[in-house]
Amino acid sequence: MSAAVPSNEHFDVLIVGAGISGIGAAHHLQQQCPGKRFVILEAQAGHGGTWRTHRYPGIRSDSDLFTFGYRFKPWMGKPIATAAEIQSYLAEVIDENRLAPLIRYRHTITSADWSSEEKCWQLQVRIEGEGDVEAQTRRFTANFLWMCQGYYRHGQGYTPHWPGMEQFKGRIVHPQTWPDDLDLSGKQVVVIGSGATAATLIPAIASECKSVTMLQRSPTYFITGRNANELADMLRQLDIPPEWTHEIVRRKVLFDQANFTRRCVAEPEVVKKELLAGVGAALGPGHAKVVQEHLTPRYRPWQQRIAFVPDADLFKSIREGQASIVTDEIEAFVEDGIRLKSGQVLPADLIVTATGFNLNVMGDINFHIDGRPLDWSDTVTWRGTMFSGVPNLAWVFGYFRASWTLRADLIGDFVCRLLQHRDALGAAVVTPTLRPQDQAMALMPWVDPQNFNPGYLARGLHLLPKQGDRMPWLHGQDYWAEKDELPKADLDDGAFAYS
Ligand SMILES: Cc1cc2nc3c(=O)[nH]c(=O)nc-3n(C[C@H](O)[C@H](O)[C@H](O)COP(=O)(O)OP(=O)(O)OC[C@H]3O[C@@H](n4cnc5c(N)ncnc54)[C@H](O)[C@@H]3O)c2cc1C
């Protein structure tokens, strides 16, 4: 039961979501725009977003936490972190910045309507009931919306439909909704998928179940190495202050990544050979056929995020015979497993569908502008952050090829600079607006599918905003360019209308 409560609270800035992006946004706002009154509304019962939702065994980052951590809060642990470690880090940020009273949990924003007359967003928010307290719907208003809601639906992962699914006698589980009561002992498990999730989950469960098979349609690139950073370890031994160590190691990681990305473009075949050699070495002698058949992708390195396998744990499970890989396509689920197009039947008691996400567009919030429905695919993005014709709203969409948080920090600085600039002009509204010279430019998808093409984006690209063919209407996804360009972006070049 939901009771409508008419009361209305107003904020200068309303942050949607208390994941990495939302907590970061709150920090930047507090530091750089101390006069702004703000709140974070979060649908879940606690902070962390992705790192709270995902609870499957082995859940961990695939980026190093020197760059996946914030620029302003040193990372003190190993480079690759578990979800629990990321959650504690975020809890410390909340604590150190006294953000707890500014976060409202169990608050789901369902609709947002911009009023040009009132110069604010009017939000409908569903507040989940708790104990004896009934669920409610409340209105909030905010001058500026800082969208930190991520890019996928938290409640349910993406599971394709395969013929015969209903005949399968075992359990089908998506890693995004991993049940607490799942007993793996003695089970034959098939994990469908080949990305970071499958690579993380398989070694974490391999010793517990009878067998685990990674069933993939096509192979993925992996990089493997120790879960350690020698430079960080050395600086820590020398008792260098954590802030310095964090900054120096971030710069070194970013330098190495820039070099790697450049090489992927300049000499993809050489990089491919190196990656495959690394995987071959981790598997050890006698596994050349596994590398050739199951670990040699068809695409260029870096067209999809490359999964990092710390301490070669996936390869160790394969080497020791606890895990195996099958590359084939599913024809149908059968009573006791999966029949493949090759005719082979993979026996299974449990099938894990590590098949990705359901993209959600702007938190599944029903957006209107002055009562007219807002279709995001009709908008053009200003540098992948704001949108033509949409007043007072910014979205934190991070990088694919570098850590998400690098962009969350950059956008944090940008939004604060824009708010200060707008206020200094005596305006209350800033709206990205196509200038006369931009009106006829060619429009392209939110991300170039040739450049980056994971399934969840491919499935939902038509719903997302467009990018143009020139600055400032490009969504470049290039940290190394953006780190210099965004702080200097001209706020008075006519692409922003102030009123
Ligand atoms: C398993 C996994 C591992 C990953 N590993 C990495 C990695 O190593 N490195 C990397 O760079 N990226 C990684 N990513 C991408 C990752 O999602 C981002 O890096 C980052 O965590 C996203 O943070 P966010 O705060 O923007 O979004 P999210 O973590 O998605 O958080 C968004 C929050 O907004 C809330 N929300 C959404 N809609 C509403 C609404 N309407 N009303 C109220 N609240 C709402 C959600 O409940 C959620 O808590 C990974 C993703 C997954 C799924």
The ligand as an SDF file (V2000), in Angstrom:
LIG
                    3D

 53 58  0  0  0  0  0  0  0  0999 V2000
   30.2450   -6.7900  -11.2710 C   0  0  0  0  0  0  0  0  0  0  0  0
   30.7450   -5.4720  -11.7790 C   0  0  0  0  0  0  0  0  0  0  0  0
   32.0910   -5.1530  -11.6840 C   0  0  0  0  0  0  0  0  0  0  0  0
   32.5440   -3.9210  -12.1520 C   0  0  0  0  0  0  0  0  0  0  0  0
   33.8760   -3.6410  -12.0310 N   0  0  0  0  0  0  0  0  0  0  0  0
   34.3300   -2.4490  -12.4670 C   0  0  0  0  0  0  0  0  0  0  0  0
   35.7150   -2.1230  -12.3460 C   0  0  0  0  0  0  0  0  0  0  0  0
   36.5150   -2.8860  -11.8430 O   0  0  0  0  0  0  0  0  0  0  0  0
   36.1110   -0.9250  -12.8130 N   0  0  0  0  0  0  0  0  0  0  0  0
   35.2620   -0.0350  -13.3890 C   0  0  0  0  0  0  0  0  0  0  0  0
   35.6840    1.0420  -13.7940 O   0  0  0  0  0  0  0  0  0  0  0  0
   33.9450   -0.3170  -13.4940 N   0  0  0  0  0  0  0  0  0  0  0  0
   33.4600   -1.4870  -13.0660 C   0  0  0  0  0  0  0  0  0  0  0  0
   32.1280   -1.7810  -13.1890 N   0  0  0  0  0  0  0  0  0  0  0  0
   31.2210   -0.7800  -13.7070 C   0  0  0  0  0  0  0  0  0  0  0  0
   30.5440   -0.1730  -12.4460 C   0  0  0  0  0  0  0  0  0  0  0  0
   29.1910   -0.3050  -12.5200 O   0  0  0  0  0  0  0  0  0  0  0  0
   30.9920    1.2280  -12.2220 C   0  0  0  0  0  0  0  0  0  0  0  0
   32.3580    1.3130  -12.2150 O   0  0  0  0  0  0  0  0  0  0  0  0
   30.5030    1.8860  -10.9270 C   0  0  0  0  0  0  0  0  0  0  0  0
   30.4210    1.0420   -9.8180 O   0  0  0  0  0  0  0  0  0  0  0  0
   29.2130    2.5180  -11.2320 C   0  0  0  0  0  0  0  0  0  0  0  0
   28.9190    3.3590  -10.1710 O   0  0  0  0  0  0  0  0  0  0  0  0
   27.6670    4.3070  -10.2030 P   0  0  0  0  0  0  0  0  0  0  0  0
   27.5730    4.9170   -8.8670 O   0  0  0  0  0  0  0  0  0  0  0  0
   27.7530    5.2380  -11.3740 O   0  0  0  0  0  0  0  0  0  0  0  0
   26.4330    3.3570  -10.5340 O   0  0  0  0  0  0  0  0  0  0  0  0
   25.8280    2.1280   -9.7170 P   0  0  0  0  0  0  0  0  0  0  0  0
   26.8720    1.3810   -9.0040 O   0  0  0  0  0  0  0  0  0  0  0  0
   24.9930    1.3970  -10.7050 O   0  0  0  0  0  0  0  0  0  0  0  0
   24.9120    2.8070   -8.6200 O   0  0  0  0  0  0  0  0  0  0  0  0
   23.7710    3.5090   -8.9810 C   0  0  0  0  0  0  0  0  0  0  0  0
   22.8710    3.6440   -7.7780 C   0  0  0  0  0  0  0  0  0  0  0  0
   21.7460    4.4450   -8.1680 O   0  0  0  0  0  0  0  0  0  0  0  0
   20.5790    3.8820   -7.6300 C   0  0  0  0  0  0  0  0  0  0  0  0
   19.4380    4.2480   -8.4760 N   0  0  0  0  0  0  0  0  0  0  0  0
   19.2300    3.9320   -9.7760 C   0  0  0  0  0  0  0  0  0  0  0  0
   18.0620    4.4280  -10.2080 N   0  0  0  0  0  0  0  0  0  0  0  0
   17.5030    5.0730   -9.1550 C   0  0  0  0  0  0  0  0  0  0  0  0
   16.2840    5.7880   -8.9820 C   0  0  0  0  0  0  0  0  0  0  0  0
   15.3940    5.9180   -9.9770 N   0  0  0  0  0  0  0  0  0  0  0  0
   16.0090    6.3190   -7.7600 N   0  0  0  0  0  0  0  0  0  0  0  0
   16.9050    6.1940   -6.7420 C   0  0  0  0  0  0  0  0  0  0  0  0
   18.0840    5.5140   -6.8660 N   0  0  0  0  0  0  0  0  0  0  0  0
   18.3730    4.9710   -8.0470 C   0  0  0  0  0  0  0  0  0  0  0  0
   20.8340    2.3860   -7.6460 C   0  0  0  0  0  0  0  0  0  0  0  0
   20.0400    1.7240   -6.6890 O   0  0  0  0  0  0  0  0  0  0  0  0
   22.3270    2.3160   -7.3090 C   0  0  0  0  0  0  0  0  0  0  0  0
   22.5640    2.1580   -5.9480 O   0  0  0  0  0  0  0  0  0  0  0  0
   31.6490   -3.0020  -12.7330 C   0  0  0  0  0  0  0  0  0  0  0  0
   30.2960   -3.3360  -12.8390 C   0  0  0  0  0  0  0  0  0  0  0  0
   29.8520   -4.5590  -12.3750 C   0  0  0  0  0  0  0  0  0  0  0  0
   28.3940   -4.8720  -12.4910 C   0  0  0  0  0  0  0  0  0  0  0  0
  1  2  1  0
  2  3  1  0
  2 52  2  0
  3  4  2  0
  4  5  1  0
  4 50  1  0
  5  6  2  0
  6  7  1  0
  6 13  1  0
  7  8  2  0
  7  9  1  0
  9 10  1  0
 10 11  2  0
 10 12  1  0
 12 13  2  0
 13 14  1  0
 14 15  1  0
 14 50  1  0
 15 16  1  0
 16 17  1  0
 16 18  1  0
 18 19  1  0
 18 20  1  0
 20 21  1  0
 20 22  1  0
 22 23  1  0
 23 24  1  0
 24 25  2  0
 24 26  1  0
 24 27  1  0
 27 28  1  0
 28 29  2  0
 28 30  1  0
 28 31  1  0
 31 32  1  0
 32 33  1  0
 33 34  1  0
 33 48  1  0
 34 35  1  0
 35 36  1  0
 35 46  1  0
 36 37  1  0
 36 45  1  0
 37 38  2  0
 38 39  1  0
 39 40  1  0
 39 45  2  0
 40 41  1  0
 40 42  2  0
 42 43  1  0
 43 44  2  0
 44 45  1  0
 46 47  1  0
 46 48  1  0
 48 49  1  0
 50 51  2  0
 51 52  1  0
 52 53  1  0
M  END
$$$$
